[in-house]
């Protein structure tokens, strides 16, 4: 009888211990954390946590508003510092650092399964004079592999927080220039090929990478789709872009760029003359936004307001030709 009592007493203690241990573990695992708390409590994100504190964004990502954060770990952040000539986070100008960090933040949480290829808005802003617009980000999703602005890849997704969601990335996402989007967007491959042709006497890639605040930035660029270039080759009766002579290609490309202007779609109107680097073209908006070149060829604007740091891109369905 005594042995039975001892057995049941021991059994009860074991059950009680296991119950307490289980409850403690559950409480630890399920302890709710904000986006910032997740970053701040991980040894792998100490650079990011410090940068968020320095720019006062820790308060934002510790609040109740919901966000998506793309989080570069210490290796990715260290690489960013080294490539840009900074020895530590404190050497990065606070204004620049804040802009870089906001380029990793999107309003509202996005689950990994919901990523789609296209352009979206970040919390980072383009500021030119009195203009203030959110920078775009290009997301490429191929077979559930997600790349941001052509360089940064999500390596771990769906870390859920009380105020949103975190996706780990392997590189700091670049602040986008016009060229960044030309490289990242697979639908603009032919444009990139044309801009970077080795025999061009104008280095368009360098020109369109000009930083904001240095002429001729900012730019308004009308970017023909890949199909638009395929149609151009048929129209000209040639087989490839390399068959177009250098003076013609150079002149053609200049007609797609307006310098020292960041003209978003709301600034277009009927019979509006746009002075491109090559010469004038005419915009119209009635019945859908279009551009008319000096040959009375009409290009439809099929996507608008892709905002880079040094200008804006509008996608068109037909290549503009010089007179």
C-alpha positions as CSV (number, residue, x, y, z in Angstrom):
1,X,0.0,0.0,0.0
2,X,2.8,2.4,1.0
3,X,4.6,1.5,-2.3
4,X,1.4,2.4,-4.3
5,X,1.1,5.7,-2.5
6,X,4.8,6.5,-3.3
7,X,4.3,5.5,-6.9
8,X,1.2,7.7,-7.4
9,X,3.0,10.6,-5.6
10,X,6.0,10.3,-7.9
11,X,3.8,10.1,-11.0
12,X,1.9,13.2,-9.9
13,X,5.1,15.1,-9.5
14,X,6.4,14.0,-12.9
15,X,3.1,15.2,-14.6
16,X,3.2,18.5,-12.7
17,X,6.8,19.1,-13.7
18,X,6.1,18.3,-17.4
19,X,3.1,20.5,-17.3
20,X,5.0,23.4,-15.9
21,X,7.9,22.9,-18.3
22,X,5.5,22.7,-21.3
23,X,3.7,25.9,-20.2
24,X,7.0,27.7,-19.8
25,X,8.2,26.7,-23.3
26,X,4.9,27.7,-24.9
27,X,5.0,31.1,-23.2
28,X,8.6,31.6,-24.5
29,X,8.0,30.5,-28.0
30,X,4.8,32.4,-28.4
31,X,5.9,35.6,-26.7
32,X,4.7,38.3,-29.1
33,X,7.3,40.6,-30.5
34,X,7.2,43.7,-32.7
35,X,9.2,43.9,-35.9
36,X,11.9,45.9,-34.1
37,X,12.0,43.6,-31.1
38,X,12.6,40.6,-33.4
39,X,15.6,42.5,-35.0
40,X,16.9,43.8,-31.7
41,X,16.9,40.4,-30.0
42,X,18.8,38.6,-32.8
43,X,22.6,38.6,-32.7
44,X,22.6,38.3,-36.6
45,X,21.0,41.7,-37.0
46,X,22.9,44.0,-34.6
47,X,24.0,46.4,-37.4
48,X,20.4,46.7,-38.6
49,X,19.1,47.2,-35.0
50,X,21.6,49.9,-34.4
51,X,20.8,51.6,-37.7
52,X,17.1,51.6,-36.9
53,X,17.9,53.2,-33.5
54,X,20.1,55.9,-35.0
55,X,17.5,56.9,-37.5
56,X,14.5,56.8,-35.0
57,X,12.9,54.1,-37.1
58,X,13.1,51.7,-34.2
59,X,10.1,53.6,-32.7
60,X,8.2,53.2,-36.0
61,X,8.8,49.5,-36.3
62,X,7.9,49.0,-32.6
63,X,4.5,50.6,-33.0
64,X,1.1,49.4,-33.9
65,X,1.1,50.3,-37.7
66,X,1.7,47.2,-39.8
67,X,4.7,46.9,-42.2
68,X,6.8,44.5,-44.2
69,X,10.5,44.7,-43.4
70,X,13.2,43.2,-45.6
71,X,16.0,42.6,-43.1
72,X,19.7,42.4,-44.1
73,X,21.8,40.5,-41.6
74,X,25.2,41.6,-40.3
75,X,27.1,40.1,-43.3
76,X,24.8,41.9,-45.8
77,X,25.0,45.1,-43.9
78,X,28.8,44.8,-43.5
79,X,29.1,44.3,-47.3
80,X,27.0,47.5,-47.9
81,X,29.3,49.5,-45.6
82,X,32.5,48.2,-47.3
83,X,31.2,48.7,-50.8
84,X,30.3,52.3,-50.1
85,X,33.5,53.2,-48.2
86,X,32.1,53.3,-44.7
87,X,34.0,51.7,-41.8
88,X,30.9,51.5,-39.6
89,X,27.2,52.6,-39.4
90,X,28.1,55.9,-37.7
91,X,30.0,57.0,-40.8
92,X,26.9,56.8,-42.9
93,X,25.1,60.2,-43.1
94,X,21.9,59.8,-41.1
95,X,19.7,61.2,-43.9
96,X,21.2,58.6,-46.3
97,X,21.0,55.8,-43.8
98,X,17.3,56.5,-43.1
99,X,16.6,56.5,-46.8
100,X,18.4,53.2,-47.3
101,X,16.4,51.6,-44.4
102,X,13.1,52.9,-45.6
103,X,13.8,51.3,-48.9
104,X,13.5,48.0,-47.0
105,X,10.0,48.9,-45.6
106,X,6.6,48.5,-47.2
107,X,3.3,49.5,-45.8
108,X,1.1,46.5,-44.8
109,X,2.4,42.9,-44.3
110,X,3.0,40.7,-47.3
111,X,3.2,36.9,-47.0
112,X,5.9,35.2,-49.0
113,X,3.3,33.2,-51.0
114,X,1.7,36.5,-52.1
115,X,4.7,38.0,-53.8
116,X,4.2,38.7,-57.5
117,X,6.4,40.2,-60.2
118,X,5.9,43.9,-60.6
119,X,6.5,47.3,-59.2
120,X,5.4,48.3,-55.7
121,X,6.0,51.3,-53.3
122,X,8.5,51.4,-50.4
123,X,8.4,53.9,-47.5
124,X,11.6,55.6,-48.9
125,X,10.9,58.9,-50.6
126,X,12.1,60.7,-53.7
127,X,12.4,64.5,-53.0
128,X,13.1,67.1,-55.6
129,X,12.2,70.6,-54.8
130,X,8.7,70.5,-53.3
131,X,8.0,67.1,-54.9
132,X,7.8,64.1,-52.5
133,X,7.0,60.6,-53.8
134,X,7.6,57.1,-52.6
135,X,10.3,55.2,-54.3
136,X,9.3,52.1,-56.3
137,X,10.7,48.6,-55.7
138,X,10.9,45.9,-58.4
139,X,9.9,42.5,-57.2
140,X,10.7,39.5,-59.3
141,X,9.1,36.2,-58.4
142,X,10.2,33.1,-60.3
143,X,9.3,29.7,-59.0
144,X,8.9,31.1,-55.5
145,X,12.3,32.7,-55.6
146,X,11.9,36.4,-54.8
147,X,14.5,39.1,-55.9
148,X,14.3,42.8,-55.0
149,X,15.6,45.5,-57.4
150,X,17.6,42.8,-59.2
151,X,20.2,42.3,-56.5
152,X,18.7,41.3,-53.1
153,X,17.1,37.9,-52.6
154,X,14.8,36.8,-49.8
155,X,16.5,33.9,-48.0
156,X,14.0,33.4,-45.2
157,X,10.4,34.5,-45.2
158,X,7.4,34.9,-43.0
159,X,8.9,35.9,-39.6
160,X,5.6,37.2,-38.1
161,X,5.5,40.1,-35.7
162,X,2.7,41.8,-33.8
163,X,2.9,44.7,-36.3
164,X,3.7,43.0,-39.5
165,X,6.1,40.5,-41.1
166,X,9.9,40.2,-41.7
167,X,11.7,38.6,-44.7
168,X,15.4,38.1,-44.4
169,X,17.5,39.3,-47.4
170,X,21.0,38.5,-48.4
171,X,22.0,42.0,-49.5
172,X,21.0,45.5,-48.7
173,X,18.5,46.5,-51.4
174,X,19.9,49.2,-53.6
175,X,18.4,52.6,-53.8
176,X,17.1,52.4,-57.4
177,X,18.3,54.6,-60.2
178,X,16.7,54.5,-63.7
179,X,19.4,51.9,-64.7
180,X,18.6,49.7,-61.6
181,X,15.1,49.2,-62.9
182,X,16.3,48.6,-66.5
183,X,18.5,45.8,-65.2
184,X,16.0,44.4,-62.8
185,X,12.9,44.3,-65.0
186,X,13.0,41.3,-67.4
187,X,10.5,43.0,-69.6
188,X,13.0,45.7,-70.4
189,X,15.9,43.5,-71.5
190,X,16.0,44.9,-75.1
191,X,16.1,48.4,-73.8
192,X,19.0,47.5,-71.5
193,X,20.8,45.9,-74.5
194,X,20.3,49.0,-76.6
195,X,21.5,51.4,-73.8
196,X,24.6,49.4,-73.2
197,X,25.7,48.6,-76.8
198,X,29.5,48.9,-76.8
199,X,29.8,51.0,-79.9
200,X,27.5,53.9,-78.7
201,X,29.4,57.2,-78.5
202,X,27.2,58.2,-75.5
203,X,27.4,56.1,-72.3
204,X,23.6,56.1,-71.6
205,X,24.0,53.8,-68.6
206,X,26.3,56.3,-66.9
207,X,24.1,59.2,-67.9
208,X,21.0,57.6,-66.5
209,X,22.8,56.7,-63.3
210,X,23.5,60.4,-62.6
211,X,22.7,61.1,-58.9
212,X,19.8,63.4,-58.1
213,X,21.0,67.0,-57.7
214,X,23.5,66.7,-60.6
215,X,22.4,67.7,-64.1
216,X,20.9,66.3,-66.2
217,X,19.1,64.4,-63.4
218,X,16.3,63.9,-62.6
219,X,15.0,62.2,-65.7
220,X,11.7,61.2,-67.2
221,X,12.2,58.1,-69.3
222,X,9.8,56.5,-71.7
223,X,10.8,52.8,-71.7
224,X,9.8,50.6,-74.6
225,X,8.9,47.0,-73.8
226,X,10.8,44.1,-75.3
227,X,7.9,43.6,-77.8
228,X,8.2,47.2,-78.8
229,X,11.8,46.6,-79.9
230,X,10.8,43.4,-81.7
231,X,8.2,45.4,-83.6
232,X,10.8,48.1,-84.4
233,X,13.1,45.5,-86.0
234,X,10.3,44.3,-88.2
235,X,9.4,47.9,-89.1
236,X,13.0,48.7,-90.0
237,X,13.5,45.4,-91.8
238,X,16.5,44.3,-89.8
239,X,17.2,41.1,-87.8
240,X,18.6,42.5,-84.5
241,X,19.5,45.7,-82.6
242,X,23.1,45.3,-83.7
243,X,21.9,45.8,-87.3
244,X,20.8,49.4,-86.5
245,X,23.7,51.8,-87.2
246,X,25.1,53.7,-84.2
247,X,24.0,57.2,-85.1
248,X,20.4,56.0,-85.6
249,X,20.3,54.0,-82.4
250,X,21.9,56.8,-80.4
251,X,19.4,59.4,-81.8
252,X,16.5,57.0,-81.2
253,X,17.4,56.5,-77.5
254,X,17.7,60.3,-76.9
255,X,14.1,60.7,-77.9
256,X,13.1,58.5,-74.9
257,X,14.7,60.7,-72.2
258,X,13.6,64.1,-70.8
259,X,16.3,65.7,-68.7
260,X,16.0,67.7,-65.5
261,X,12.3,66.7,-65.1
262,X,10.6,64.2,-63.0
263,X,7.2,64.2,-64.8
264,X,4.7,61.8,-63.3
265,X,1.5,60.9,-65.1
266,X,-0.6,63.6,-63.4
267,X,1.6,66.2,-65.1
268,X,0.8,65.0,-68.7
269,X,-2.0,66.7,-70.7
270,X,-3.3,66.9,-74.2
271,X,-1.0,68.5,-76.8
272,X,1.8,68.8,-74.2
273,X,5.2,69.2,-75.9
274,X,8.0,67.3,-74.2
275,X,11.5,68.4,-75.0
276,X,13.5,65.1,-75.0
277,X,17.3,65.0,-75.3
278,X,16.7,64.3,-79.0
279,X,13.9,66.7,-79.8
280,X,10.2,67.4,-79.2
281,X,7.5,64.8,-78.9
282,X,3.8,65.3,-78.0
283,X,1.9,63.8,-75.2
284,X,-1.9,63.3,-75.1
285,X,-4.1,61.9,-72.4
286,X,-7.7,61.8,-73.9
287,X,-8.7,58.2,-74.6
288,X,-5.5,57.0,-72.9
289,X,-2.0,58.4,-72.4
290,X,0.0,58.4,-75.6
291,X,3.1,59.9,-77.2
292,X,3.4,61.1,-80.8
293,X,6.8,61.5,-82.4
294,X,7.8,63.6,-85.4
295,X,6.8,60.8,-87.8
296,X,3.2,60.8,-86.4
297,X,3.8,57.4,-84.9
298,X,1.8,56.9,-81.7
299,X,3.1,55.1,-78.6
300,X,0.7,54.1,-75.9
301,X,1.9,54.6,-72.3
302,X,1.0,51.2,-70.6
303,X,2.5,51.6,-67.2
304,X,3.3,54.9,-65.3
305,X,5.1,56.4,-62.3
306,X,7.8,53.9,-61.7
307,X,9.8,56.1,-59.3
308,X,13.5,55.8,-59.1
309,X,15.7,58.0,-57.0
310,X,17.0,60.0,-60.0
311,X,13.8,60.1,-62.1
312,X,10.6,58.3,-63.2
313,X,9.9,55.7,-65.8
314,X,6.8,55.3,-67.9
315,X,6.6,52.1,-70.0
316,X,5.5,52.4,-73.7
317,X,4.4,49.9,-76.3
318,X,6.2,51.4,-79.4
319,X,9.7,52.8,-79.9
320,X,9.9,56.5,-80.6
321,X,11.8,57.3,-83.8
322,X,13.7,60.5,-84.7
323,X,12.5,62.7,-87.6
